[in-house]
Amino acid sequence: MALRLGDDLDDYCVKCKRITNHSVVSLVGGEPVKVRCRSCYSDHNYLRSEIPPAKKTNKKSGATKSWGVETPAAEKERH
């Protein structure tokens, strides 16, 4: 059965960050391209219910520099 505009399907919502019901907003060649979340009403590309990979975060390693201010721990290391 081919999908039509307004049909319901499950997809991962990038705003809700979970799989929710969506309505088909745009079709290309019979395949959904854009969908609208029925919980938060945000439009996004159809992700085929696949959760996107987590973003890599750049965590600073080590202590951060504090210009002109010495902490008690830094003062002990210096002696």
SERO-4910 file (N, C-alpha, C, O; in steps of 0.05 Angstrom, whole numbers):
BEGIN
 pado doro    nc1    nc2    nc3   cac1   cac2   cac3    cc1    cc2    cc3    oc1    oc2    oc3
  Met    A     17    -24      0      0      0      0     18     25      0     36     27     17
  Ala    A     13     43    -18     29     67    -20     20     88      1     -3     90      7
  Leu    A     40    102     11     33    124     30     22    148     15     29    153     -8
  Arg    A      5    163     29     -6    188     18     -1    210     38      5    205     61
  Leu    A     -4    235     29     -1    258     47    -21    255     70    -44    249     66
  Gly    A    -11    260     94    -28    259    118    -29    232    131    -39    230    154
  Asp    A    -18    211    118    -18    185    131      0    185    155     19    201    157
  Asp    A     -6    168    174      9    166    199     31    145    197     27    123    185
  Leu    A     54    150    209     75    131    212     92    138    236     90    160    247
  Asp    A    108    119    245    125    123    268    153    132    258    163    121    238
  Asp    A    164    152    271    191    162    264    203    174    289    189    181    308
  Tyr    A    229    178    288    244    191    310    241    221    307    247    232    286
  Cys    A    231    234    328    228    263    328    253    276    340    262    269    362
  Val    A    266    294    324    291    306    333    286    326    355    304    333    370
  Lys    A    262    336    358    255    355    380    247    341    405    257    348    427
  Cys    A    230    321    403    221    305    426    242    285    435    242    276    458
  Lys    A    261    278    417    282    259    422    271    231    429    281    218    447
  Arg    A    251    223    415    239    196    418    223    189    394    217    206    377
  Ile    A    215    164    391    199    156    369    170    162    375    159    153    396
  Thr    A    157    177    358    129    185    361    114    181    335    126    175    315
  Asn    A     88    186    336     71    185    312     77    210    296     80    232    307
  His    A     78    207    270     83    230    251     63    228    229     52    207    222
  Ser    A     57    251    216     41    253    192     59    259    169     78    275    171
  Val    A     54    247    146     70    252    122     63    279    111     39    286    107
  Val    A     83    296    107     80    323     97     88    325     68     76    340     52
  Ser    A    109    310     60    119    312     33    128    284     23    140    269     37
  Leu    A    121    279     -2    128    253    -15    144    259    -41    138    278    -55
  Val    A    164    242    -46    179    243    -71    181    214    -81    193    197    -67
  Gly    A    169    209   -104    170    182   -115    155    162    -97    162    138    -97
  Gly    A    135    170    -83    119    152    -66    132    147    -39    120    133    -22
  Glu    A    156    158    -34    169    155     -8    167    180      8    170    202     -3
  Pro    A    162    178     35    160    202     51    188    216     53    208    203     57
  Val    A    188    242     51    212    258     53    211    276     78    230    278     93
  Lys    A    188    289     82    184    306    106    161    295    121    141    286    110
  Val    A    163    296    148    142    288    166    138    309    187    155    325    193
  Arg    A    114    308    200    108    327    222    101    310    247     83    293    246
  Cys    A    115    316    269    109    302    294     81    310    304     74    333    303
  Arg    A     67    290    313     40    295    323     39    303    352     18    309    363
  Ser    A     63    302    365     65    311    393     72    340    395     60    356    410
  Cys    A     94    348    381    104    376    383     99    392    357    105    416    357
  Tyr    A     89    380    336     83    392    311    107    404    296    104    423    280
  Ser    A    131    394    301    154    403    286    158    386    261    153    362    261
  Asp    A    166    399    239    171    385    214    201    378    212    218    394    220
  His    A    207    355    202    235    347    197    236    326    176    215    315    168
  Asn    A    260    320    166    264    299    146    256    272    158    259    267    182
  Tyr    A    246    255    141    238    228    149    264    212    155    281    209    138
  Leu    A    266    201    179    290    188    188    288    157    188    306    143    197
  Arg    A    265    147    179    260    118    177    262    105    205    272     82    207
  Ser    A    253    118    225    253    109    253    281    102    263    283     87    283
  Glu    A    302    112    250    329    107    260    337    131    278    335    154    271
  Ile    A    348    124    301    358    144    319    385    154    309    403    138    305
  Pro    A    388    180    305    413    190    294    436    185    315    431    184    339
  Pro    A    461    183    305    483    178    323    487    202    342    481    225    335
  Ala    A    496    196    366    500    218    386    522    236    377    541    228    364
  Lys    A    519    262    383    540    281    376    564    277    394    562    272    418
  Lys    A    587    281    382    612    279    397    616    306    411    614    327    399
  Thr    A    623    305    437    628    329    452    657    332    456    672    313    461
  Asn    A    667    356    454    695    362    459    698    371    488    693    394    495
  Lys    A    706    352    504    710    358    532    739    366    536    757    354    526
  Lys    A    742    388    551    769    397    556    783    378    576    771    371    597
  Ser    A    807    371    570    821    353    588    839    370    606    850    390    598
  Gly    A    842    361    630    859    375    649    846    399    661    822    403    657
  Ala    A    861    414    676    851    437    689    849    461    670    865    463    651
  Thr    A    831    478    675    829    502    659    847    523    671    852    524    695
  Lys    A    856    541    654    874    562    663    857    584    677    836    592    667
  Ser    A    867    593    699    855    616    712    876    637    714    895    635    729
  Trp    A    874    658    699    894    678    696    896    696    721    876    709    729
  Gly    A    919    695    734    924    712    757    912    703    783    916    717    803
  Val    A    898    681    784    886    671    808    897    644    814    895    626    797
  Glu    A    908    640    837    918    613    845    899    601    865    891    613    884
  Thr    A    893    576    860    877    560    878    895    549    900    919    546    895
  Pro    A    885    541    923    901    529    943    916    504    933    939    499    942
  Ala    A    903    488    916    916    464    906    940    471    888    961    458    890
  Ala    A    938    491    872    959    500    855    982    511    871   1006    508    864
  Glu    A    976    525    893    996    536    910   1012    514    924   1037    517    927
  Lys    A    999    492    932   1013    470    945   1031    456    925   1054    448    932
  Glu    A   1022    453    900   1039    440    879   1064    456    874   1085    444    868
  Arg    A   1063    482    876   1085    499    870   1107    496    890   1131    500    884
  His    A   1100    490    915   1120    488    937   1132    462    938   1149    456    955
***
